[in-house]
Amino acid sequence: MTRPRMTALAAEVCALAALALAAPAGAEPPGPPGPPPGWGLEVPVAPGTAPEFVPRGSAAAIPDRPPGPGLLQRTDVAVSRARRTFRLPFACQANGTIRVTAAELGAGTLARRSYRCRANRATATLRLSNRVAQRLRRARSAAATAHVSQSGRTARLPFTLRAGGGAARQPGFWTDGHLQCTADDGTSQAFLVTPDFTTVNPTPITTRGWVAWYTEEGGWQWLGTRGVGRSAWQPWIATRTGIAQFHPGGSVTPISWTWGPISAPRGRGIVAVGVYEIVYWVAGRPDHQWRYVNAGPVGAAAAGGGQHYCRW
C-alpha cells in the first residue's frame, strides 16, 4: 500500500534556538525539551475499533515541586568518534548514579557512572564500548534513556544518541492543535488540544499528548494523561478533512479531544510546551512521529511566529 501523504505536518522549523528571541532574557528555558518519554520504544499495538465520539478530557496538575532529575537542553547528544564518550547535563537534587540504555544498540546497560550534584546541576561523561559505538555508527542515531537514580528513586530521561557529525534536524510544530495556557476566567489552568490530523486516504492513527514543563530546580519534566512520565495512546481515523471523530455529521469546525484542565502552581517560574506523538498505521505497520504544538493561535508556530511556551 502506498504511504499516505500527511498533510497536517508543518514544515520543519530547524532553528529552534530562535525561540529564545520571543521573550525578554531569562524568560525562556535553555532549549526545547526534545523527545517525550518512551518515544520510538513504546509504540502501541495496532488500534482496533476507533471510538465513534470524542470522550471528555480528564483533569491533571503539574506538581508543585520537581519529581526528580530532568534534562536541560540539547537532548540530541553526539558521541565523540575518537573517545566513544558523550556528555549529558541535567538538573538534579542529590548525588546519585546514571546508566544509559538504548534498545536499538543492544540489551542491558550501555554506560554507567556516579555523579555529584551541585547547585541543582550535574554533567555526566559516559563511555560506550567499541561494539556499541560501532552499532551506533551504523544506525547513525538511536532513541536512548538515561536512568538517573537519587535518594532511592529513579527517573527516566529520554534523549537521542547519535554518532557525531553536525547538529541533527530538530522537530518543528504541527500545523494545528495547541496548548491553551489559561482557562477562560484567566486562572492558571491549561488545555492541550489534539491536532486535527489529515491523510489523503482514511488511515487508522494512534495519538498521545504530553505537557513538558521546565523549572530551574528540576529542568524539563513530563506530564501525561496517566501522570508524571506516563501518557495513554488514543485510536482515531484520519481522513482528508481531519480526524473523523472530530467532524460529526461532516461538520467543518472540529470538536477536538482536549486534555484538561491542567492546573499549574503560580510563582514557580514554570515554562511549559505541548507535545503530540502520532502513529500512522499503513498496511498494519507503524510510522511514528512527534512534534511540538503552539501555545498561541493555531498555525502560528508552524508559520514561524506565535507563542511557543506557556508561563506561570
Protein Blocks (a to p, Z undefined) as FASTA:
>chain_A
ZZdddfkbccddfblmlmmmmpcehkacfbdebjaehihklcccddddddfbdcdddddd
ddfbdfbdcdfbhmbccddfklopacdddddfbdcddddddfknogcjfbdcddddeehi
acddddddfklmmmmmmnopacddddddeehiacdddddddeehiddddddddfedcddf
bdfkopacddddddddddfbdcddddddddddddfklopadddfkbghiacdddddddfk
bcfklmgghiabdcdddeddddddehklpacdddddddddeehiacdddddddfbdehkl
mnopajfbdcZZ
